[in-house]
Amino acid sequence: MDLRTALRDDPAELICSAKGCRRHATWALRWNNPKLHDARRRKVWLACDEHEVTLRDFLSLRGFYRDSVRPDALDPNDG
C-alpha cells in the first residue's frame, strides 16, 4: 500500500521506516536530495516516536532534512 492510499484508507498501516521497526508511524519526515530533486519536491520517511530523532539526524547530517509533521498534515504532493 502506498503512502497516499494508507493515509486515506487505513492510517494504521503507516509503519516506521527505521530498519527492523514495525511500530506505527506518528511522524512524517519530509526531505529531499538537492543533487537529485527539485527544491520543491519532498520525499517522506515515516517514523515512530522512538525513531523520529534518529532518522532526522541521519537526514540532517547529509543536508536532506526539511521538516517533520504528523502524517495527517502531509501535502498530497509529498512522497
C-alpha positions in Angstrom: 0.0 0.0 0.0 1.4 3.4 -0.9 1.6 6.4 1.4 -1.4 8.3 -0.1 -3.6 5.2 0.0 -2.7 4.4 3.6 -3.4 8.0 4.7 -6.8 7.9 3.0 -7.9 4.4 3.7 -6.1 3.0 6.7 -3.7 5.2 8.7 -3.0 2.2 11.0 -0.9 0.9 8.0 1.7 3.6 8.4 4.8 1.8 9.6 8.1 3.4 10.8 10.8 3.5 8.1 13.6 2.6 10.6 15.3 -0.7 9.8 13.6 -3.5 11.6 10.9 -1.4 13.3 7.3 -2.4 12.8 5.8 0.3 15.1 3.0 2.6 14.0 4.4 5.8 12.4 3.4 9.0 14.2 5.8 11.3 12.3 6.4 12.0 8.6 9.9 13.4 7.9 10.0 15.4 4.7 13.3 15.5 2.9 14.9 15.9 -0.5 18.4 15.4 -2.0 19.2 18.7 -3.7 21.5 17.0 -6.1 18.6 14.8 -7.4 15.4 16.5 -6.6 13.8 19.8 -7.4 13.9 22.2 -4.4 10.1 21.9 -4.0 9.9 18.1 -4.1 9.5 16.3 -0.8 10.2 12.6 -0.2 8.8 11.1 3.0 10.1 8.7 5.6 7.7 7.7 8.3 8.9 7.4 11.9 7.5 6.2 15.3 8.2 8.4 18.3 11.3 6.4 19.2 13.0 6.8 15.8 12.0 10.3 14.7 15.2 11.9 16.1 17.5 9.2 14.8 16.0 9.4 11.3 16.0 13.2 11.4 19.7 13.2 12.5 20.6 10.9 9.6 18.9 13.1 7.0 20.2 16.3 8.6 23.8 15.1 8.5 23.5 14.7 4.7 21.7 18.1 4.3 18.5 16.3 3.2 16.1 17.0 6.1 13.4 19.6 5.6 10.9 19.2 8.4 8.8 16.7 10.4 5.0 16.8 10.5 2.3 14.5 11.7 1.2 12.1 8.9 -2.2 13.7 8.6 -0.6 17.0 7.8 1.2 15.8 4.7 0.5 17.5 1.5 -1.0 15.4 -1.3 2.2 16.0 -3.4 4.5 14.7 -0.7 6.0 11.3 -1.2 
